[in-house]
Amino acid sequence: MAAEARLQPAAQKVADAAAALGLTIAVREFDESTRTAAEAAAAVGCALGQIVKSLVFLAAGQPVLALVSGSNQLATSKLAALCGTSGKQVQRADADAVRAATGFAVGGVPPFGHVGVLRVFIDEDLGQYPTVWAAAGTPHAVFEIEFAALQRATGGLCANLKS
């Protein structure tokens, strides 16, 4: 019997975080990139809208995570309102800020398992799918999760985030 393939360390960290949350996920690693929503959808063969884009923003200097449907663009004004600040105070986090807030690199940020606690906002459009696909720690790894389980695991507030 062949030995089970080992996950990349960042992907294993996501699998371990899921297990700590009481979730069983199957991380799928690919040779090709799953960094963008379109690449991830093509790799797993799902609708673009089923891909969870994990976007880190700074709202009045504090990192927040927006989980956005792959077919949508985020309206920063809506995110700002949810954060209780003005749109001018919400900015996309740069790569260093993303890694500092989550412990993961851009293109592989999972919805949970971060180094710190983040406020999470979930695009309500993801709720139209029984399952969605999210990044699993690297730009080459994803996992499938039931939408309800994603919401429970992240404690995220479901809202209209679409521009």
Contacts in CASP RR format, 6 or more apart in sequence:
PFRMAT RR
TARGET T0000
AUTHOR 0000-0000-0000
METHOD contacts of the structure
MODEL  1
MAAEARLQPAAQKVADAAAALGLTIAVREFDESTRTAAEAAAAVGCALGQ
IVKSLVFLAAGQPVLALVSGSNQLATSKLAALCGTSGKQVQRADADAVRA
ATGFAVGGVPPFGHVGVLRVFIDEDLGQYPTVWAAAGTPHAVFEIEFAAL
QRATGGLCANLKS
5 29 0 8 1.000
6 12 0 8 1.000
7 15 0 8 1.000
7 27 0 8 1.000
7 29 0 8 1.000
7 141 0 8 1.000
8 29 0 8 1.000
8 137 0 8 1.000
8 138 0 8 1.000
8 140 0 8 1.000
8 141 0 8 1.000
10 104 0 8 1.000
10 105 0 8 1.000
10 108 0 8 1.000
10 136 0 8 1.000
10 137 0 8 1.000
10 138 0 8 1.000
10 141 0 8 1.000
11 27 0 8 1.000
11 29 0 8 1.000
11 136 0 8 1.000
11 137 0 8 1.000
11 138 0 8 1.000
11 141 0 8 1.000
12 27 0 8 1.000
13 113 0 8 1.000
13 137 0 8 1.000
14 25 0 8 1.000
14 27 0 8 1.000
14 110 0 8 1.000
14 112 0 8 1.000
14 113 0 8 1.000
14 136 0 8 1.000
14 137 0 8 1.000
14 141 0 8 1.000
14 143 0 8 1.000
15 25 0 8 1.000
15 27 0 8 1.000
15 136 0 8 1.000
15 143 0 8 1.000
17 110 0 8 1.000
17 112 0 8 1.000
17 113 0 8 1.000
18 24 0 8 1.000
18 25 0 8 1.000
18 112 0 8 1.000
18 143 0 8 1.000
18 153 0 8 1.000
21 112 0 8 1.000
21 153 0 8 1.000
23 145 0 8 1.000
23 149 0 8 1.000
23 153 0 8 1.000
25 136 0 8 1.000
25 143 0 8 1.000
25 144 0 8 1.000
25 145 0 8 1.000
26 143 0 8 1.000
26 144 0 8 1.000
27 136 0 8 1.000
27 141 0 8 1.000
27 142 0 8 1.000
27 143 0 8 1.000
28 43 0 8 1.000
28 44 0 8 1.000
28 136 0 8 1.000
28 141 0 8 1.000
28 142 0 8 1.000
28 143 0 8 1.000
29 136 0 8 1.000
29 138 0 8 1.000
29 140 0 8 1.000
29 141 0 8 1.000
30 43 0 8 1.000
30 140 0 8 1.000
30 141 0 8 1.000
30 142 0 8 1.000
31 140 0 8 1.000
32 39 0 8 1.000
32 43 0 8 1.000
32 140 0 8 1.000
33 39 0 8 1.000
33 139 0 8 1.000
33 140 0 8 1.000
34 40 0 8 1.000
34 43 0 8 1.000
34 44 0 8 1.000
34 135 0 8 1.000
34 139 0 8 1.000
34 140 0 8 1.000
34 141 0 8 1.000
34 142 0 8 1.000
35 107 0 8 1.000
35 108 0 8 1.000
35 139 0 8 1.000
36 107 0 8 1.000
37 48 0 8 1.000
37 49 0 8 1.000
37 51 0 8 1.000
37 53 0 8 1.000
37 70 0 8 1.000
37 71 0 8 1.000
38 48 0 8 1.000
40 51 0 8 1.000
40 133 0 8 1.000
40 135 0 8 1.000
40 142 0 8 1.000
41 47 0 8 1.000
41 48 0 8 1.000
41 49 0 8 1.000
41 50 0 8 1.000
41 51 0 8 1.000
41 70 0 8 1.000
41 133 0 8 1.000
43 142 0 8 1.000
44 133 0 8 1.000
44 142 0 8 1.000
44 144 0 8 1.000
46 133 0 8 1.000
47 71 0 8 1.000
47 129 0 8 1.000
48 70 0 8 1.000
48 71 0 8 1.000
49 69 0 8 1.000
49 70 0 8 1.000
49 71 0 8 1.000
49 72 0 8 1.000
49 125 0 8 1.000
49 126 0 8 1.000
49 129 0 8 1.000
49 132 0 8 1.000
50 69 0 8 1.000
50 70 0 8 1.000
50 126 0 8 1.000
50 129 0 8 1.000
50 131 0 8 1.000
50 132 0 8 1.000
50 133 0 8 1.000
51 69 0 8 1.000
51 70 0 8 1.000
51 132 0 8 1.000
51 133 0 8 1.000
51 134 0 8 1.000
52 67 0 8 1.000
52 68 0 8 1.000
52 69 0 8 1.000
52 70 0 8 1.000
52 111 0 8 1.000
52 126 0 8 1.000
52 132 0 8 1.000
52 133 0 8 1.000
52 134 0 8 1.000
52 135 0 8 1.000
52 150 0 8 1.000
53 66 0 8 1.000
53 67 0 8 1.000
53 68 0 8 1.000
53 69 0 8 1.000
53 70 0 8 1.000
54 65 0 8 1.000
54 66 0 8 1.000
54 67 0 8 1.000
54 107 0 8 1.000
54 108 0 8 1.000
54 109 0 8 1.000
54 110 0 8 1.000
54 111 0 8 1.000
54 134 0 8 1.000
54 135 0 8 1.000
55 65 0 8 1.000
55 66 0 8 1.000
55 67 0 8 1.000
55 68 0 8 1.000
55 74 0 8 1.000
55 92 0 8 1.000
56 63 0 8 1.000
56 64 0 8 1.000
56 65 0 8 1.000
56 66 0 8 1.000
56 92 0 8 1.000
56 93 0 8 1.000
56 97 0 8 1.000
56 98 0 8 1.000
56 101 0 8 1.000
56 102 0 8 1.000
56 109 0 8 1.000
56 118 0 8 1.000
57 63 0 8 1.000
57 64 0 8 1.000
57 65 0 8 1.000
57 66 0 8 1.000
57 76 0 8 1.000
57 79 0 8 1.000
57 90 0 8 1.000
57 91 0 8 1.000
57 92 0 8 1.000
57 93 0 8 1.000
58 64 0 8 1.000
58 90 0 8 1.000
58 91 0 8 1.000
58 92 0 8 1.000
58 93 0 8 1.000
58 97 0 8 1.000
59 79 0 8 1.000
59 80 0 8 1.000
59 83 0 8 1.000
59 84 0 8 1.000
59 85 0 8 1.000
59 89 0 8 1.000
59 90 0 8 1.000
59 119 0 8 1.000
60 83 0 8 1.000
60 85 0 8 1.000
60 89 0 8 1.000
60 90 0 8 1.000
61 89 0 8 1.000
62 83 0 8 1.000
62 119 0 8 1.000
63 93 0 8 1.000
63 97 0 8 1.000
63 100 0 8 1.000
63 101 0 8 1.000
63 102 0 8 1.000
63 118 0 8 1.000
64 79 0 8 1.000
64 83 0 8 1.000
64 118 0 8 1.000
64 119 0 8 1.000
64 120 0 8 1.000
64 121 0 8 1.000
65 102 0 8 1.000
65 109 0 8 1.000
65 111 0 8 1.000
65 114 0 8 1.000
65 118 0 8 1.000
65 119 0 8 1.000
65 120 0 8 1.000
65 121 0 8 1.000
65 154 0 8 1.000
66 74 0 8 1.000
66 79 0 8 1.000
66 120 0 8 1.000
66 121 0 8 1.000
66 123 0 8 1.000
66 161 0 8 1.000
67 111 0 8 1.000
67 120 0 8 1.000
67 121 0 8 1.000
67 122 0 8 1.000
67 123 0 8 1.000
67 126 0 8 1.000
67 134 0 8 1.000
67 150 0 8 1.000
67 154 0 8 1.000
67 156 0 8 1.000
68 74 0 8 1.000
68 123 0 8 1.000
68 126 0 8 1.000
68 161 0 8 1.000
69 123 0 8 1.000
69 125 0 8 1.000
69 126 0 8 1.000
69 162 0 8 1.000
71 125 0 8 1.000
72 123 0 8 1.000
72 125 0 8 1.000
72 161 0 8 1.000
72 162 0 8 1.000
72 163 0 8 1.000
73 162 0 8 1.000
73 163 0 8 1.000
74 123 0 8 1.000
74 161 0 8 1.000
74 162 0 8 1.000
74 163 0 8 1.000
75 161 0 8 1.000
75 162 0 8 1.000
75 163 0 8 1.000
76 87 0 8 1.000
76 90 0 8 1.000
77 87 0 8 1.000
78 159 0 8 1.000
78 160 0 8 1.000
78 161 0 8 1.000
78 162 0 8 1.000
78 163 0 8 1.000
79 90 0 8 1.000
79 121 0 8 1.000
79 161 0 8 1.000
80 86 0 8 1.000
80 87 0 8 1.000
80 89 0 8 1.000
80 90 0 8 1.000
82 121 0 8 1.000
82 157 0 8 1.000
82 159 0 8 1.000
83 90 0 8 1.000
83 119 0 8 1.000
93 101 0 8 1.000
95 105 0 8 1.000
95 106 0 8 1.000
98 104 0 8 1.000
98 105 0 8 1.000
98 106 0 8 1.000
98 109 0 8 1.000
99 105 0 8 1.000
99 106 0 8 1.000
100 115 0 8 1.000
101 114 0 8 1.000
101 115 0 8 1.000
101 116 0 8 1.000
101 118 0 8 1.000
102 109 0 8 1.000
102 110 0 8 1.000
102 113 0 8 1.000
102 114 0 8 1.000
102 115 0 8 1.000
102 116 0 8 1.000
102 118 0 8 1.000
103 114 0 8 1.000
103 115 0 8 1.000
104 110 0 8 1.000
104 114 0 8 1.000
104 135 0 8 1.000
104 137 0 8 1.000
105 137 0 8 1.000
105 138 0 8 1.000
105 139 0 8 1.000
107 135 0 8 1.000
107 139 0 8 1.000
108 135 0 8 1.000
108 136 0 8 1.000
108 137 0 8 1.000
108 138 0 8 1.000
108 139 0 8 1.000
108 141 0 8 1.000
109 135 0 8 1.000
109 137 0 8 1.000
110 134 0 8 1.000
110 135 0 8 1.000
110 136 0 8 1.000
110 137 0 8 1.000
110 143 0 8 1.000
111 120 0 8 1.000
111 134 0 8 1.000
111 135 0 8 1.000
111 150 0 8 1.000
111 153 0 8 1.000
111 154 0 8 1.000
112 153 0 8 1.000
112 154 0 8 1.000
119 156 0 8 1.000
119 157 0 8 1.000
120 154 0 8 1.000
120 155 0 8 1.000
120 156 0 8 1.000
120 157 0 8 1.000
121 156 0 8 1.000
121 157 0 8 1.000
121 159 0 8 1.000
121 161 0 8 1.000
122 150 0 8 1.000
122 151 0 8 1.000
122 154 0 8 1.000
122 156 0 8 1.000
122 157 0 8 1.000
122 158 0 8 1.000
122 159 0 8 1.000
122 161 0 8 1.000
123 158 0 8 1.000
123 159 0 8 1.000
123 160 0 8 1.000
123 161 0 8 1.000
123 162 0 8 1.000
124 158 0 8 1.000
124 159 0 8 1.000
124 160 0 8 1.000
124 161 0 8 1.000
125 162 0 8 1.000
126 132 0 8 1.000
126 147 0 8 1.000
126 150 0 8 1.000
127 147 0 8 1.000
127 158 0 8 1.000
129 147 0 8 1.000
130 146 0 8 1.000
130 147 0 8 1.000
131 144 0 8 1.000
131 145 0 8 1.000
131 146 0 8 1.000
131 147 0 8 1.000
132 144 0 8 1.000
132 145 0 8 1.000
132 147 0 8 1.000
132 150 0 8 1.000
133 142 0 8 1.000
133 143 0 8 1.000
133 144 0 8 1.000
133 145 0 8 1.000
134 142 0 8 1.000
134 143 0 8 1.000
134 145 0 8 1.000
134 150 0 8 1.000
135 141 0 8 1.000
135 142 0 8 1.000
136 142 0 8 1.000
136 143 0 8 1.000
145 153 0 8 1.000
151 158 0 8 1.000
END
